[in-house]
Amino acid sequence: MRTAVSLFAGVGGFDLALERNGVKVVASVEIDQKASAVLAKHFPDSTIFGDIQGVTGEQLIAAGFNPTGGIITGGFPCQDLSIAGKRAGLVGKRSGLFWEICRLLEETKAECLILENVPGLLSSNQGADMATVVEALCELGYGIAWRVLDAQFFGVPQRRRRVFIVGHLGEDGAERSAEVLAISEGRARYLETSQSKGKAVAREVAEGSGTTLNRMRGFGDYEEDVKSSTLKARDYKDATDLVLHEK
């Protein structure tokens, strides 16, 4: 059975989804005591940790996490990335906890990752923060894909858009990640281009980092962007269908 660790677990959204899909959550990391109490009640077999800054990869493995086939999830703090905040970005005290995820990925060598944040991540610091996230994960050996999904199309009576980042180790990591985010034709509305207007994402991602940028042509069908390996200005509007991997 696959095992998983839920970082910034809250009251267990990722935990519940994973368990419903046959994945055993062996550890949950959540600093809020009230949320931790909810986790302890509903996920009694999961080891609950507090502040992520005091958690080590060794502890997660000791709790039962098997990096082979293992999944690390994390809806890392969005306050410094949201367009409703001051937009301190990844240098902010809260959203900067992304680097703790990277540390635990490096310490555990987890095979898979699933991260979630607000769409503002794509435009924070004119796209520089998303570029930093992408570069950091690629440097750790993950092929990644990301996509903005809206909860209203999954049976929730609320428009709640979030960017999901999926990563997988290995030469075919990018393709495998893209497959996870390829929505079936029954939910084809996710392929509609966003009509949002905002600052462009013009930050270079791949120059000098040994990465390739691919773009979606259809459901899970990607082609290499031979003209440029960068996030382009238009990508702020439809950066929901991109995949990046190491060469």
URCOR-V875028 format. One record per backbone hydrogen bond with DSSP energy under -0.5 kcal/mol. NH is the residue of the N-H (numbers start at 0). CO is the residue of the C=O. E is the energy in kcal/mol with one decimal. If there is no record, write none. Layout:
BEGIN
nh=NH co=CO e=E
nh=NH co=CO e=E
END
This chain:
BEGIN
nh=3 co=23 e=-2.1
nh=4 co=70 e=-2.3
nh=5 co=26 e=-2.5
nh=6 co=4 e=-0.7
nh=6 co=72 e=-2.7
nh=7 co=28 e=-0.7
nh=8 co=5 e=-0.5
nh=8 co=28 e=-2.2
nh=11 co=8 e=-2.4
nh=12 co=8 e=-0.7
nh=15 co=11 e=-2.6
nh=16 co=12 e=-2.0
nh=17 co=13 e=-2.7
nh=18 co=14 e=-2.4
nh=19 co=15 e=-2.3
nh=20 co=16 e=-0.7
nh=20 co=17 e=-1.0
nh=21 co=18 e=-1.6
nh=22 co=17 e=-2.5
nh=23 co=1 e=-2.6
nh=24 co=22 e=-0.7
nh=25 co=3 e=-2.2
nh=25 co=23 e=-0.8
nh=26 co=3 e=-1.0
nh=27 co=46 e=-2.5
nh=28 co=5 e=-3.1
nh=29 co=27 e=-0.6
nh=29 co=48 e=-2.6
nh=35 co=31 e=-2.3
nh=36 co=32 e=-1.8
nh=37 co=33 e=-1.4
nh=38 co=34 e=-2.2
nh=39 co=35 e=-2.6
nh=40 co=36 e=-1.5
nh=41 co=37 e=-2.3
nh=42 co=38 e=-2.8
nh=45 co=42 e=-1.9
nh=46 co=25 e=-2.5
nh=48 co=27 e=-3.1
nh=48 co=46 e=-0.5
nh=53 co=50 e=-2.0
nh=54 co=51 e=-1.6
nh=59 co=55 e=-1.7
nh=60 co=56 e=-2.3
nh=61 co=57 e=-2.2
nh=62 co=58 e=-1.4
nh=63 co=60 e=-1.5
nh=64 co=59 e=-2.0
nh=66 co=64 e=-0.7
nh=68 co=66 e=-0.7
nh=69 co=66 e=-1.3
nh=70 co=2 e=-2.0
nh=71 co=111 e=-2.0
nh=72 co=4 e=-2.7
nh=72 co=70 e=-0.5
nh=73 co=113 e=-1.9
nh=74 co=6 e=-1.0
nh=75 co=73 e=-1.2
nh=80 co=77 e=-2.3
nh=81 co=77 e=-2.3
nh=84 co=81 e=-1.6
nh=86 co=78 e=-0.5
nh=88 co=79 e=-3.0
nh=90 co=87 e=-0.9
nh=91 co=88 e=-2.0
nh=95 co=91 e=-1.4
nh=96 co=93 e=-1.8
nh=97 co=94 e=-1.6
nh=98 co=95 e=-1.7
nh=99 co=96 e=-1.3
nh=100 co=96 e=-1.0
nh=100 co=97 e=-0.5
nh=101 co=97 e=-1.7
nh=102 co=98 e=-2.0
nh=103 co=99 e=-2.2
nh=104 co=100 e=-2.5
nh=105 co=101 e=-2.3
nh=106 co=102 e=-2.3
nh=107 co=103 e=-2.1
nh=108 co=104 e=-2.4
nh=109 co=104 e=-0.5
nh=110 co=66 e=-1.9
nh=111 co=69 e=-2.3
nh=112 co=166 e=-2.1
nh=113 co=71 e=-2.1
nh=114 co=164 e=-3.0
nh=115 co=73 e=-1.9
nh=116 co=162 e=-1.9
nh=118 co=160 e=-0.5
nh=120 co=117 e=-2.2
nh=121 co=118 e=-2.0
nh=122 co=119 e=-0.7
nh=123 co=119 e=-1.6
nh=125 co=122 e=-1.5
nh=126 co=123 e=-0.7
nh=127 co=124 e=-2.0
nh=128 co=123 e=-1.6
nh=130 co=126 e=-2.1
nh=131 co=127 e=-2.1
nh=132 co=128 e=-2.2
nh=133 co=129 e=-2.6
nh=134 co=130 e=-2.7
nh=135 co=131 e=-2.5
nh=136 co=132 e=-2.2
nh=137 co=133 e=-2.4
nh=138 co=134 e=-2.3
nh=139 co=135 e=-1.0
nh=140 co=137 e=-1.7
nh=141 co=136 e=-2.1
nh=142 co=167 e=-2.6
nh=143 co=141 e=-0.5
nh=143 co=243 e=-2.6
nh=144 co=165 e=-2.1
nh=145 co=241 e=-1.9
nh=146 co=163 e=-2.1
nh=148 co=146 e=-0.6
nh=148 co=161 e=-2.8
nh=150 co=159 e=-2.1
nh=152 co=149 e=-1.8
nh=153 co=150 e=-2.1
nh=154 co=151 e=-0.6
nh=155 co=150 e=-1.5
nh=156 co=154 e=-0.5
nh=157 co=155 e=-2.6
nh=159 co=157 e=-0.9
nh=161 co=148 e=-2.6
nh=162 co=116 e=-2.7
nh=163 co=146 e=-3.1
nh=163 co=161 e=-0.5
nh=164 co=114 e=-2.7
nh=165 co=144 e=-2.8
nh=165 co=163 e=-0.5
nh=166 co=112 e=-2.4
nh=167 co=142 e=-1.9
nh=168 co=110 e=-2.3
nh=169 co=140 e=-0.8
nh=172 co=169 e=-1.8
nh=175 co=171 e=-2.3
nh=176 co=172 e=-2.2
nh=177 co=173 e=-2.4
nh=178 co=174 e=-1.8
nh=179 co=175 e=-1.2
nh=180 co=176 e=-1.3
nh=181 co=177 e=-0.7
nh=181 co=178 e=-0.6
nh=182 co=180 e=-0.9
nh=186 co=183 e=-2.4
nh=187 co=184 e=-1.4
nh=189 co=186 e=-1.8
nh=190 co=187 e=-2.6
nh=191 co=188 e=-1.7
nh=193 co=236 e=-0.9
nh=200 co=232 e=-0.8
nh=201 co=125 e=-1.0
nh=201 co=199 e=-0.9
nh=205 co=228 e=-1.7
nh=208 co=205 e=-2.3
nh=209 co=205 e=-0.6
nh=210 co=205 e=-0.7
nh=211 co=244 e=-2.5
nh=213 co=211 e=-0.5
nh=213 co=242 e=-2.6
nh=214 co=222 e=-2.6
nh=215 co=240 e=-1.6
nh=216 co=220 e=-4.0
nh=217 co=220 e=-1.2
nh=219 co=217 e=-0.7
nh=220 co=217 e=-1.3
nh=221 co=219 e=-0.7
nh=222 co=214 e=-2.2
nh=224 co=212 e=-2.7
nh=225 co=223 e=-1.2
nh=230 co=202 e=-1.1
nh=231 co=229 e=-0.5
nh=234 co=231 e=-1.3
nh=235 co=232 e=-1.3
nh=236 co=233 e=-1.5
nh=237 co=233 e=-1.5
nh=238 co=234 e=-1.0
nh=240 co=237 e=-0.8
nh=241 co=145 e=-1.1
nh=242 co=213 e=-1.6
nh=243 co=143 e=-2.5
nh=244 co=211 e=-1.6
nh=246 co=209 e=-2.9
END
